[in-house]
Amino acid sequence: MEKLTLVTAVDSVTPATQAVMYEAAAAKYVMLGIHGFRRLVDEGAIIFRNHPNRTRRIYLKTDLDDYLKALPQRNIVSGRVRPGPEGKGDQGDRS
């Protein structure tokens, strides 16, 4: 007799994301150009790691997420104003 295992049903499966990236992939992940990314690495804003006996730097996704979370936040409350119907060329009552 075979044993059956019950598993929970899911609606969707999230794609797997890699935990370690090289420089080009890490720059794309944080949406920066390669030169801007390198500048932030040199300034220490983005952390890198080295494998023993290897020369290429590696970047952990968790470190990149920490960098992104540390960026300043702003809410657009009054910055953008979308003119309503009364704001489009309405110059008052002309009766």
N, C-alpha and C positions, 0 to 999 in steps of 0.2 A: 504494500500500500504506500502511495506517495504522500508526502506531507506538503500541504499548501501553505503559503505564507501570505498574509493580508498586508497590503501596502496602501498608503493613503493616495488618493487620486489628486492630481494637480491639473490646473487649468492651462499652465504654460511652463515652458522650460526656459530659463535664462541662459544666454550663451556664456560659455566659459571665458573668463578673461585671464590673461597671463599675469602671473604675480611678479615676474622679473622681466625687465626690458633693457635693451641696449639703447644708446643715445638717441638715435633717429626715432625709434618708436616712442620713447619717453617724451621727446619734444612734441611729437604729434599728439600724445595723450593729454598734455597740458596746453595744447593749442598754441605753441610758440614756434617761431622759426629757429633753426639750428643755432644761429649766432646769438640770439637772445637767450636761448636755453643755456648755452655754454657760459654766457656772462653771469646768469643767475647761479650756475653751479660754481663758478669761480668766486662769486661773492659769498657763497655758503648758504644761499636761500634754498637751494635744492640739494639734498643729500645724495651722495653716491657711495657705492661699495666696491670693493675689489675682491675677486677670488684669489686665493693664494696661488702664486706662480703664474698668474695671467695678467695681461696688460689692459684689457678692455674693461671699462667701468660698467657696472650694472646699476640699475635703478629699480628699487622696489616700488610696486604699485601703492603700497601703504604710505611710503614716504612722499610719493607724488600726490596722493590724496590729502595728506597733511598739509602740503604746500598750498594746494587749491583751497582747502578749508580755511587757511590763514589769510587768504586774500580779503581785502575790505569788501563789505557788503553795502549795497544801497538799494533802497526801494524807490521806484519811480512813482511819486505821489503827485507832485505838481510840475515835474520836469517837462513832460510832453502834454501838450493840450491839443486835443482833437476838436476842431471847431464843429459845433452842431449846426443844424439848419439855420438857426438865427444868426450864427457867426459868419456865414458865407455872404459877404457883400450886403448884409442887411444894414441899412443906414437909417433906420427909424421909420416912422409912419409918414408917408408922403401924400396924405389925402388933402 
